[in-house]
């Protein structure tokens, strides 16, 4: 019996290795060109990630042996031409693009406790409210102007600032925050993190991964019998979205239309 269990376990392990589910993207009606990452399934893998190398880098006995595992080019990251085979290395929305140099996209960062993103934000584009569960963020404007807001936790007041070029803001670890480009020209900012794996959680998107009943309670929809939550899923903005009407009008940018808005307002 023990040998049978062992055989079945090995077979299961082999099938997992050979046919492990991979992380794919979800297309939204509101912004079909923006990739929202699905939750990674049990035993899933992220395409393009060198799992073996990252495991070796984490297990190596010291820095000297860790550096020996990496080629010279591993210590360079190109924000204009990032690795496209890894879904999370580049997130695109109608409001701009964020490029991420994290441990998963740049293995040379493994063990160094740092990461950095660069955001190319279109006119009136904003990085919608999100948190980094494992890192504090320092965001520096390198082109244009930026408005930042954050709430550190329930009970703390909102912190809001306007930034000119070369101004910086600190977002405490786990704080709900956003960055917004109030002008009609591109805004670029750099974001540094004190973790190679800062993580990202966008509540507006993550909320809809919960069961529909709980989502309805969170949105105050418990009084709507049979409310169709899918109508609301399509209205969740991409991580970079264009949404401030005054800026859109001033810059002559037409607001994106969502086909199901009328249906939702009728509920």
C-alpha positions in Angstrom: 0.0 0.0 0.0 2.8 2.4 0.9 4.5 1.7 -2.4 1.3 2.4 -4.3 0.8 5.7 -2.5 4.4 6.6 -3.3 3.9 5.7 -7.0 0.8 7.7 -7.2 2.5 10.7 -5.5 5.3 10.6 -8.0 2.9 10.4 -10.9 1.0 13.4 -9.5 4.2 15.3 -9.1 5.3 14.6 -12.7 1.9 15.5 -14.1 2.1 18.8 -12.2 5.5 19.6 -13.6 4.6 18.7 -17.1 1.2 20.3 -17.2 1.1 23.0 -14.6 -1.4 25.7 -15.2 0.1 29.0 -16.1 -0.9 32.6 -15.2 -2.9 34.2 -18.0 -4.6 37.6 -18.4 -8.2 38.7 -18.3 -9.6 41.1 -20.9 -12.1 43.6 -19.7 -15.0 45.2 -21.6 -14.1 48.6 -20.3 -10.5 48.4 -21.5 -9.9 45.3 -23.8 -6.3 46.3 -24.3 -5.3 46.1 -20.6 -4.1 42.8 -19.1 -5.3 42.2 -15.6 -3.6 39.1 -14.2 -5.7 36.2 -13.1 -5.1 34.7 -9.6 -2.3 32.2 -10.0 -4.0 28.7 -9.6 -2.8 26.0 -7.3 0.5 24.6 -8.7 0.4 27.3 -11.3 3.5 28.9 -12.9 4.1 32.4 -14.3 5.3 32.3 -17.9 8.8 33.4 -18.6 10.1 33.1 -15.1 13.3 31.1 -14.5 12.2 29.2 -11.4 15.4 27.2 -11.2 17.7 30.2 -11.3 15.7 32.1 -8.7 15.7 29.1 -6.4 19.5 28.8 -6.7 19.9 32.5 -6.1 17.8 32.2 -2.9 19.7 29.1 -1.7 23.3 30.2 -2.5 25.5 30.5 0.6 26.8 34.1 0.1 26.9 37.1 -2.3 30.0 35.9 -4.1 28.4 32.6 -5.1 25.1 34.4 -6.0 26.9 36.8 -8.4 28.7 33.9 -10.0 25.3 32.5 -11.1 24.5 35.6 -13.1 25.8 37.0 -16.4 26.8 40.6 -16.6 23.7 41.5 -18.5 21.5 40.3 -15.7 22.5 43.4 -13.7 21.0 45.7 -16.4 17.3 46.4 -16.9 15.9 48.3 -19.9 12.6 50.2 -19.1 12.1 50.8 -22.8 12.6 47.2 -23.8 11.6 45.1 -20.7 11.3 41.3 -20.8 8.0 40.8 -22.6 7.7 37.1 -21.8 6.8 37.7 -18.2 3.2 39.2 -17.9 3.9 41.4 -14.8 7.0 43.1 -16.3 4.9 45.6 -18.2 1.3 46.7 -17.4 -0.4 48.8 -20.1 -3.6 50.8 -19.8 -5.2 53.6 -21.8 -3.8 56.0 -19.3 -0.2 54.8 -19.6 2.3 52.0 -18.9 4.1 50.8 -15.8 7.3 48.8 -16.2 8.4 46.7 -13.2 12.0 45.7 -12.3 11.2 43.2 -9.5 13.0 40.0 -8.5 10.7 38.0 -10.7 11.5 40.1 -13.8 15.1 40.9 -12.9 16.7 38.0 -11.0 19.8 40.1 -10.1 17.5 41.8 -7.5 17.0 38.6 -5.6 18.6 39.0 -2.2 19.2 42.7 -2.6 15.9 43.9 -1.0 15.1 46.5 -3.6 12.9 47.0 -6.7 12.0 49.8 -9.0 9.2 50.7 -11.4 8.9 53.4 -14.0 5.5 54.8 -15.0 4.8 56.5 -18.3 1.5 58.3 -17.6 -0.6 59.7 -20.4 -2.4 63.1 -20.1 -5.1 62.8 -17.4 -3.9 59.3 -16.7 -3.7 58.0 -13.2 -2.5 54.9 -11.3 -5.7 53.9 -9.6 -5.8 53.2 -5.8 -3.6 50.3 -4.8 -1.4 49.0 -2.1 2.0 47.4 -1.8 1.7 44.8 1.0 5.4 44.2 1.4 7.1 47.5 0.8 7.3 51.2 1.3 7.4 53.2 -1.9 9.4 56.3 -2.8 8.0 57.9 -6.0 9.9 60.6 -7.8 8.5 62.7 -10.7 11.1 62.9 -13.5 8.9 64.5 -16.1 5.8 66.7 -15.7 3.6 67.2 -12.7 1.9 64.7 -10.4 -0.8 64.7 -7.7 -0.5 62.0 -5.0 -2.9 60.8 -2.4 -2.7 58.1 0.2 -4.4 56.8 3.3 -2.1 54.8 5.6 -4.8 52.9 7.4 -8.4 53.2 8.7 -8.5 56.1 11.0 -5.6 58.0 9.4 -6.3 61.2 7.5 -5.8 61.4 3.7 -2.5 62.9 2.7 -2.5 64.8 -0.6 0.3 66.6 -2.4 1.0 68.3 -5.7 4.5 67.6 -7.2 6.6 69.3 -9.7 9.4 67.6 -11.6 12.0 66.1 -9.2 9.6 66.1 -6.3 9.2 62.9 -4.3 6.5 61.3 -2.2 6.7 58.5 0.3 3.9 55.9 0.5 4.1 53.9 3.7 4.0 50.1 3.4 0.5 48.9 2.8 -0.9 52.4 2.4 -3.8 52.8 -0.2 -2.4 55.4 -2.7 -2.6 56.8 -6.2 -0.7 58.9 -8.6 -2.4 61.3 -11.1 -1.2 63.3 -14.1 -3.2 66.6 -14.0 -1.7 68.0 -17.2 -2.1 67.5 -21.0 1.4 66.2 -21.5 3.1 62.9 -20.5 4.2 62.5 -16.9 6.9 60.0 -15.9 7.7 58.9 -12.3 10.1 56.4 -10.8 9.0 54.3 -7.9 11.6 52.6 -5.6 10.6 49.8 -3.1 12.5 48.3 -0.2 11.6 44.8 -1.3 12.4 42.8 -4.4 8.8 41.6 -4.2 6.7 44.6 -3.1 3.5 43.1 -4.3 0.5 45.0 -5.6 -3.1 44.9 -4.6 -5.7 46.9 -6.5 -8.9 46.8 -4.3 -11.1 47.9 -7.2 -10.1 44.8 -9.1 -9.4 42.3 -6.2 -12.9 43.0 -4.7 -14.5 41.3 -7.7 -12.6 38.1 -7.2 -14.6 37.5 -4.0 -17.9 35.6 -4.1 -20.7 37.8 -5.6 -22.6 37.8 -2.3 -19.7 39.3 -0.4 -19.0 41.8 -3.2 -22.6 42.9 -3.1 -22.4 43.5 0.7 -19.2 45.5 0.3 -20.8 47.7 -2.4 -24.0 48.1 -0.4 -26.0 46.1 -2.9 -27.5 43.6 -0.5 -31.0 45.1 -1.0 -30.9 44.4 -4.7 -32.3 40.8 -5.2 -30.4 39.0 -7.9 -28.1 41.9 -8.7 -25.9 41.0 -11.6 -22.4 41.7 -10.3 -20.9 41.0 -13.7 -22.2 44.4 -14.8 -20.0 46.0 -12.2 -17.0 43.9 -13.0 -16.8 45.5 -16.5 -16.6 48.9 -14.9 -13.6 48.3 -12.8 -10.8 50.5 -14.2 -7.5 49.3 -15.4 -4.5 50.0 -13.1 -3.8 53.0 -15.3 -7.1 54.7 -16.2 -8.3 58.0 -17.6 -11.0 59.3 -15.4 -10.9 62.8 -14.1 -13.4 64.7 -16.2 -12.1 68.2 -15.7 -8.7 67.2 -17.0 -10.2 65.2 -19.9 -12.2 68.2 -21.0 -9.3 70.6 -20.7 -7.1 68.3 -22.7 -9.7 67.5 -25.3 -9.7 63.8 -24.5 -13.0 61.9 -25.1 -14.1 59.9 -22.1 -14.2 56.2 -22.7 -17.7 54.7 -23.1 -18.7 51.6 -21.2 -21.6 49.8 -22.9 -23.2 48.6 -19.7 -23.3 51.9 -17.7 -26.9 52.4 -18.6 -27.9 49.0 -17.4 -26.0 49.5 -14.1 -27.6 52.8 -13.4 -31.1 51.3 -14.0 -30.6 48.9 -11.1 
